[in-house]
Amino acid sequence: MAGIEGRVRGILEGVPPHVTVVAAAKTRTPDEIRAALGGGIRAVGENYVQETEIAQSALGRRAAEWHLIGALQRNKARDAVRLFDLIQTVDSLRLAEKLDAEGRRIDRVVPILIEVNSGREPQKAGVFPEDVEGFAREIAGLASIEVRGLMTLGPALPEPGALRPFFAETRRRFDALARLGLSNARMTILSMGMSDSYREAIEEGATMVRLGTALFGARREDG
Ligand SMILES: *Cc1c(COP(=O)(O)O)cnc(C)c1O
């Protein structure tokens, strides 16, 4: 655990102050997450509702800002609205409508990011870059969600420099959307870059990076 805390401190020192580091915590134990918080992490990214419930019951709902960075099924929307401070993976009208309805039900505005499939990979989640503006207009009437920005993974490429064009395109879509001034949008977050690519992502305009391996070390199932 001391290893995690030290790695976190080292990474946070090297990241500009306007960039938020989200600790991508899938498969990590509450103790590992606690060590990351001890090193200065303020936001934890989770892929699964059940893991989040376990982490929050060990650490406390207020221990961190909790972000959903994994796919969300509509039948888990109610749990997600309760568990997360930001849902980074919204990519369909039906999901947006469901989150809006859940927000309205408990009289809260639900902050979301639109996930962009910047590599235009058919099997991957996310809205294609050329469809981001149309999608944002489509959900602009939903007053109980607030679009805080965009999130992208980009294709899995061995060389992080090869991701730059995908980050740059996502950034252009972000800027265009911010200029539109849609009524339920307050565009401040551009979430892109993971352990291997966060430096390039920051240079291309990321204001948020999602780091797992770089903070916690290799995952057990990764060998
Ligand atoms: C696991 C994960 C990350 C972090 O990946 P690393 O390569 O371990 O940094 C970032 N974003 C999402 C959506 C993830 O699922």
The ligand as an SDF file (V2000), in Angstrom:
LIG
                    3D

 15 15  0  0  0  0  0  0  0  0999 V2000
   -9.3930    0.5450  -16.6310 C   0  0  0  0  0  0  0  0  0  0  0  0
   -9.7780    1.8530  -17.2210 C   0  0  0  0  0  0  0  0  0  0  0  0
   -8.8950    2.9370  -17.2450 C   0  0  0  0  0  0  0  0  0  0  0  0
   -7.4770    2.8690  -16.7300 C   0  0  0  0  0  0  0  0  0  0  0  0
   -6.6870    2.0020  -17.4830 O   0  0  0  0  0  0  0  0  0  0  0  0
   -5.0950    1.8940  -17.1930 P   0  0  0  0  0  0  0  0  0  0  0  0
   -4.5290    1.5410  -18.5060 O   0  0  0  0  0  0  0  0  0  0  0  0
   -4.9460    0.8340  -16.1650 O   0  0  0  0  0  0  0  0  0  0  0  0
   -4.6590    3.2210  -16.6990 O   0  0  0  0  0  0  0  0  0  0  0  0
   -9.3450    4.1240  -17.7850 C   0  0  0  0  0  0  0  0  0  0  0  0
  -10.5830    4.2610  -18.2940 N   0  0  0  0  0  0  0  0  0  0  0  0
  -11.4650    3.2480  -18.2870 C   0  0  0  0  0  0  0  0  0  0  0  0
  -12.8120    3.4590  -18.8590 C   0  0  0  0  0  0  0  0  0  0  0  0
  -11.0930    2.0150  -17.7500 C   0  0  0  0  0  0  0  0  0  0  0  0
  -11.9780    0.9960  -17.7600 O   0  0  0  0  0  0  0  0  0  0  0  0
  1  2  1  0
  2  3  1  0
  2 14  2  0
  3  4  1  0
  3 10  2  0
  4  5  1  0
  5  6  1  0
  6  7  2  0
  6  8  1  0
  6  9  1  0
 10 11  1  0
 11 12  2  0
 12 13  1  0
 12 14  1  0
 14 15  1  0
M  END
$$$$
